[in-house]
Amino acid sequence: MLKRLLKGIGLLATFVVVAAALTMFFNGSSAAQQGAPENVVSGVFTFNPLQVALLQWYPANLTTSFAVGVGPSEMAFDGANIWVTNTGVDNSNSGSRVTKLRANDGTVLGSFAAGAAPAGAAFDGASIWVTDYAGNMATKLRASDGDVLGTFPTGGGPGFVVFDGANIWTSNSLTGNVTKLRASDGAVLGTFAVGSNPSGMAFDGANIWVGNVNGNSVTKLRASDGAVLGTFAVGAYPYDVAFDGTNIWVTNFMSNNVTKLRASDGAALGTFTVGNGPYGLAFDGAHIWVANSGGNNVTKLRAHDGTVLGTFAVGSYPRGVAFDGANIWVANHNSNTVSKL
């Protein structure tokens, strides 16, 4: 009995020593501190020895980039694959395809027609919905094979799209409203006025939040009936919106910052400087990632307090951002690629 006890104490002591050594190396070693990846523009680097098994030494590590169509813009993750809308050259909305890539290795699994000008993308659990900016339609594709299951009318210039668990919402930039479609069959359930030039959207579990580019505001609508619950001021040219489980985050393209709002009442909790021309953003469970279109990089912020943890180089004119459960994906509009971090 005593022998077993001493053996157990010895194993525990060994574990403590090893853990301490790893912590000292990854947090204090000059070699570790100086070995940041080439794509890191700046950042606060803290290393966790428990990440050894995942080989994740840094706050973000550029894995690689993958070629897609012309003018990649927005993305959606279907649980296994990344879907990318290709809008064409110079924001001309002349693209007509969406690209499907396997998330674990970036292999292109297909390119599929999705209207005259695919813009936004969302996953409803079985299908990918793509807005057609030029056609004033939303296309529903079966995620397993990309077959078109239907096209459904929206308002004018549908850009972004979001799923609320039962319905699809599109923001219609040319008509100043949003359209609600039943995801099962595409039936139009309502059209609801918001602000001027509506853009990015997010669902907070009960409500739809919509950025109003020309109004420097976001509108909160009750998802069940589309009732407007409030309009809240943000920065200049709010482009995209994300929900972190408690708060709403908005990219302000002309202000070079992001605004954090409390989802329950829209109270402003802070404004945080990011890079040049913030465009898309995504939440990874702990951090907010922002694509800076004018800086060719992405900024990583700690969600609970907005602290900037790093800035990482990607391709040219990054726009959409998506999280696949392990990695961040960024659509590089002018590079015709997506980056995987």
Secondary structure, DSSP 8 states (H G I E B T S, - for coil): -HHHHHHHHHHHHHHHHHHHHHHHHHHH-HHHHH---TTEEEE-----GGGGGGT--SS----EEEE-SSSEEEEEE-SSEEEEEE--GGG-----EEEEEETTT--EEEEEE-SSSEEEEEE-SSEEEEEETTTTEEEEEETTT--EEEEEE-SSSEEEEEE-SSEEEEEETTTTEEEEEETTT--EEEEEE-SSSEEEEEE-SSEEEEEEGGGTEEEEEETTT--EEEEEE-SSSEEEEEE-SSEEEEEETTTTEEEEEETTT--EEEEEE-SSSEEEEEE-SSEEEEEETTTTEEEEEETTT--EEEEEE-SSSEEEEEE-SS-EEEEETTTTEEEE-
